[in-house]
Amino acid sequence: MTPRKTAFAAMAGAGILAATAAMAQQMANTMTLVSWGGAYQNSQNQAYAIPYRAMHPEVEVVWDESSAEAVAKLRAMNEAGNITWDLVDVVAADAIRLCDEGLAMEIDHDEVLAPAPDGTPASEDFGELIVSDCFIPQIVFSTTFGYRTDVKEWGGKVPTSVCDVFDLKTFPGKRSLEKRPIGNLEWALICDGVPIEEVYDVLETEEGIKRAFAKLDTIRDQVIWWTAGAQTPQLLADGEVVIGSTYNGRLYAAIVEQKQPIAMLWDWQMFDLDGWIIPAGLPEDRLARVLDFVRFATDTQRLADQAKYISYGPARKSSAPLVPEHMKPHMPTDPANAKHTFLFNYEWWADYRDDLDARFQAWLAQ
């Protein structure tokens, strides 16, 4: 048993659920949940936190919008010996890194999470989306592009390929891209002619890294860099950019709910996973509360409920039939939207992220 299971093992014996029940009177009554803000965090609040608090009115839920900095902040908290977060929403690659560094708690998914309504164990219901012993999947989402539908300079043309992002002649105007290497380096190589199946092999080489940055150099002067998913929809709505990347659910909110003159570009959308990790080393009362909440928040109905509020696919197979019909065409997994998809290599990014983050920041500073 690894050190990461210390807190988990302390609650073993008769089983983690029995231990949690026995400690019911000792559960903490405050929970700090870390997420990404905006429409996504609202969907979590509506589907998970509000119903949970209706059952447990004594519990105060505090939201923190620091998920983009989760790895760095958990490293700092661990070094200081002061873990102030109780449950953290992260992308899969960051979950793997946190697990490997002992900053996230390993769990037995079948012990901690509820089975499907037909009794299927959680590990089977989530299936291959459990990419780490520490990762509790919530959603399948994609990072893709939205564009203004009323750009006069485009002469009636609209982008149909992700490589149109790099075509400043046909589609002039400012772009927005996320201020991190993930996604941008892959798109740069794809649009520089690298076959899809060779992208990560090329990116492992010094020549490949330089090639990706050289492609990004071709549009760099026209890029506004974003750090929060809500920024691109706002930049598009304000007309500050004509095309930009963000999470598909954020674009759904701008297009469907806010009726903005924006359309989706699904070509080579970057599939990704998002889910919870439990920080290692929580006190027993806080851990007991988190385990009680996460079992509720990741059951079949709750994950399907989240899809009422945002167009992300639920991570459980048993949740898919419960997704509202009107939301299905807006999901990244819909066949009409998934003709060209790119699946992140989570383990690859877990290995190379720190180095490429440094390279990316150095490139930005040039």
VENWO-V523934 format. One record per pair of residues at least 24 apart in sequence whose C-alpha atoms are under 10 Angstrom apart, sorted by the first residue. I is the first residue (numbers start at 0). J is the second residue. Records with the same first field share a line. If there is no record, write none. Layout:
I: J, J
//
This chain:
0: 105
1: 101, 104, 105
2: 101, 104, 105, 279, 280
3: 98, 99, 100, 101, 102, 103, 104, 105, 106, 133, 278, 279, 280
4: 101, 103, 104, 105, 106, 107, 133, 279, 280
5: 104, 105, 279, 280
6: 104, 105, 106, 279, 280, 281, 282, 283, 286
7: 104, 105, 106, 107, 279, 280, 281, 283, 286
8: 105, 106
9: 283
10: 283, 286, 287
14: 110, 111
15: 107, 110, 111, 287, 290
16: 110, 111, 112, 287, 290, 291, 294
18: 287
19: 283, 284, 286, 287, 288, 289, 290, 291
20: 287, 291
21: 287
22: 283, 284, 287, 288
23: 284, 287, 288, 291
24: 284, 287
25: 283, 284, 285, 287, 288
26: 58, 283, 284, 285, 286, 287, 288, 289, 290, 291
27: 57, 58, 59, 282, 283, 284, 285, 286, 287, 288, 289
28: 55, 56, 57, 58, 59, 60, 284, 285, 288
29: 57, 58, 59, 60, 61, 85, 285, 288, 289
30: 58, 59, 60, 61, 62, 83, 84, 85, 86, 285, 286, 288, 289, 292
31: 59, 60, 61, 62, 63, 83, 84, 85, 86, 87, 285, 289
32: 60, 61, 62, 63, 64, 65, 66, 83, 84, 85, 86, 87, 88, 275, 289
33: 61, 62, 63, 64, 65, 66, 67, 69, 84, 85, 86, 87, 88, 89, 275, 276
34: 62, 63, 64, 65, 66, 67, 69, 86, 87, 88, 89, 274, 275
35: 62, 63, 64, 65, 66, 67, 68, 87, 88, 89, 227, 228, 229
36: 62, 63, 64, 65, 66, 227, 228, 229
37: 64, 227, 228, 229, 230, 249, 252
38: 228, 229, 248, 249, 250, 251, 252, 253, 308, 309
39: 228, 229, 246, 248, 249, 252, 305, 308, 309, 310, 311
40: 64, 88, 309
41: 305, 308, 309
42: 304, 305, 306, 307, 308, 309, 310, 311
43: 137, 296, 301, 302, 304, 305, 306, 308, 309
44: 305, 308
45: 301, 304, 305, 307, 308
46: 296, 300, 301, 302, 303, 304, 305, 306, 307, 308
47: 292, 293, 295, 296, 297, 298, 301, 302, 304, 305
48: 292, 295, 296
50: 295, 296, 301
51: 291, 292, 293, 295, 296
52: 292
55: 292
58: 288
61: 85
63: 87
64: 88, 227
65: 89, 227
66: 90, 93, 227
67: 93, 226, 227, 228
68: 93
69: 93, 94, 97
70: 94, 96, 97, 100, 102
71: 97
73: 97, 102, 103, 278, 279
74: 100, 101, 102
76: 102, 278
77: 101, 102, 278, 279, 280
80: 280
81: 280, 281
82: 278, 279, 280, 281, 282
83: 278, 281
84: 277, 278, 281, 285
85: 276, 277, 278, 279, 280, 281, 282, 285, 286, 288, 289, 290
86: 275, 276, 277, 278, 281, 285, 286, 289, 290, 292, 293
87: 274, 275, 276, 277, 278
88: 134, 135, 136, 137, 273, 274, 275, 276, 277
89: 134, 135, 136, 137, 272, 273, 274, 275, 276
90: 134, 136, 137, 138, 139, 140, 271, 272, 273, 274, 275, 276, 345
91: 128, 129, 130, 131, 133, 134, 135, 136, 271, 272, 273, 274, 275, 276, 343, 344, 345, 346, 348, 349
92: 130, 131, 134, 271, 272, 273, 343, 344, 345, 346, 347, 348, 349, 350, 352
93: 134, 273, 276, 345, 346, 348, 349, 352
94: 130, 131, 132, 133, 134, 135, 273, 274, 275, 276, 277, 345, 349
95: 130, 131, 132, 133, 134, 276, 345, 346, 348, 349, 350
96: 131, 133, 345, 346, 348, 349, 350, 352, 353
97: 131, 133, 134, 276, 277, 278, 279, 349
98: 131, 132, 133, 134, 276, 277, 278, 279
99: 131, 132, 133, 349
101: 133, 278, 279, 280
102: 133, 276, 277, 278, 279, 280
103: 132, 133, 134, 275, 276, 277, 278, 279, 280
104: 132, 133, 134, 276, 277, 278, 279, 280, 281
105: 131, 132, 133, 134, 135, 276, 277, 278, 279
106: 131, 132, 133, 134, 135, 276, 277
107: 132, 133
108: 132, 133, 134, 135, 294
110: 294
111: 135, 290, 291, 293, 294
112: 290, 291, 293, 294, 295, 296, 297, 298
113: 293, 294, 295, 296, 297, 298, 299
114: 294, 297, 298, 299, 317
115: 298, 299, 300, 315, 316, 317, 318
116: 298, 299, 300, 317, 318
117: 317
119: 317
121: 297, 298, 299, 315, 316, 317
122: 315
123: 315, 316
124: 299, 314, 315, 316, 317, 318
125: 313, 314, 315, 316, 317, 318
126: 314, 315, 316
127: 314
128: 271, 272, 273, 274, 314, 315
129: 272, 274, 314
130: 272, 345, 346
131: 276, 345, 346
132: 276
133: 274, 275, 276, 277, 278, 279
134: 272, 273, 274, 275, 276, 277
135: 273, 274, 275, 276, 277, 293, 297, 314
136: 272, 273, 274, 275, 276, 297, 302, 313, 314, 315
137: 272, 273, 274, 275, 296, 297, 298, 301, 302, 303, 305, 311, 312, 313, 314, 315
138: 271, 272, 273, 274, 302, 303, 305, 306, 310, 311, 312, 313, 314, 315
139: 270, 271, 272, 273, 274, 310, 311, 312, 313, 314, 315, 330, 331, 332
140: 246, 247, 248, 268, 269, 270, 271, 272, 273, 310, 311, 312, 313, 314, 330, 331, 332
141: 244, 245, 246, 247, 248, 265, 267, 268, 269, 270, 271, 272, 311, 312, 330, 331, 332, 340, 341, 342, 343
142: 177, 182, 228, 244, 245, 246, 247, 248, 249, 250, 265, 267, 268, 269, 270, 271, 331, 341
143: 182, 243, 244, 245, 246, 247, 248, 250, 263, 264, 265, 266, 267, 268, 269, 270, 331, 340
144: 174, 175, 176, 231, 242, 243, 244, 245, 246, 247, 250, 262, 263, 264, 265, 266, 267, 268, 269
145: 175, 231, 232, 235, 241, 242, 243, 244, 245, 246, 247, 249, 250, 251, 253, 254, 261, 262, 263, 264, 265
146: 174, 231, 232, 235, 236, 240, 241, 242, 243, 244, 250, 260, 261, 262, 263, 264
147: 235, 236, 238, 240, 241, 242, 243, 259, 260, 261, 262, 263
148: 241, 242, 259, 260, 261, 262, 263
149: 238, 241, 260, 261
150: 238, 241, 260
157: 262, 264
158: 242, 262, 263, 264, 266
159: 263, 264, 265, 266
160: 190, 264, 265, 266, 267, 339
161: 186, 187, 189, 190, 264, 265, 266, 267, 268
162: 186, 187, 189, 190, 191, 266, 267
163: 190, 242
164: 190, 218, 241, 242, 243, 244
165: 190, 191, 214, 215, 216, 217, 218, 219, 221
166: 217, 218
167: 217, 218, 221
170: 241, 242
171: 221, 240, 241, 242
172: 221, 222, 238, 239, 240, 241, 242
173: 218, 219, 220, 221, 222, 223, 234, 235, 238, 239, 240, 241, 242, 243
174: 218, 219, 220, 221, 222, 223, 224, 231, 234, 235, 239, 240, 241, 242, 243, 244
175: 219, 221, 222, 223, 224, 225, 230, 231, 232, 234, 235, 239, 240, 241, 242, 243, 244, 245
176: 219, 222, 223, 224, 225, 226, 231, 242, 243, 244, 245
177: 222, 223, 224, 225, 226, 227, 228, 230, 231, 243, 244, 245
178: 223, 224, 225, 226, 227, 356, 359, 360, 363
179: 224, 225, 226, 352, 355, 356, 357, 359, 360, 363
180: 211, 212, 348, 352, 355, 356, 357, 358, 359, 360
181: 269, 343, 348, 352, 355, 356, 359
182: 244, 268, 269, 270, 341, 343
183: 211, 212, 214, 215, 244, 269
184: 208, 209, 210, 211, 212, 214, 215, 355, 359
185: 211, 267, 269, 341, 343
186: 211, 214, 215, 267, 268, 269, 341
187: 211, 212, 213, 214, 215, 216, 217
188: 212, 213, 214, 215
189: 214, 267
190: 214, 215
191: 215
195: 267, 340, 341
196: 341
199: 343, 344, 347, 348
202: 351
203: 347, 351
208: 355, 358, 359
212: 358, 359, 362, 363
216: 362, 363
219: 363
224: 363
229: 253
232: 259, 261
233: 259
235: 259, 260, 261
236: 260, 261
244: 268
246: 270, 271, 310, 311
247: 309, 310, 311, 329, 330, 331
248: 306, 308, 309, 310, 311, 312, 329, 330, 331
249: 309, 310, 311
250: 309, 310, 329
251: 308, 309, 310, 311, 326, 329, 330
252: 308, 309, 310
255: 329
263: 329, 336
264: 336
265: 331, 335, 336, 337, 338, 339, 340
266: 336, 337, 338, 339, 340, 341
267: 336, 337, 338, 339, 340, 341, 342
268: 331, 336, 337, 338, 339, 340, 341, 342
269: 331, 339, 340, 341, 342, 343
270: 331, 332, 337, 340, 341, 342, 343, 344
271: 341, 342, 343, 344, 345
272: 311, 312, 313, 314, 342, 343, 345
273: 311, 313, 314
274: 314
306: 330
//
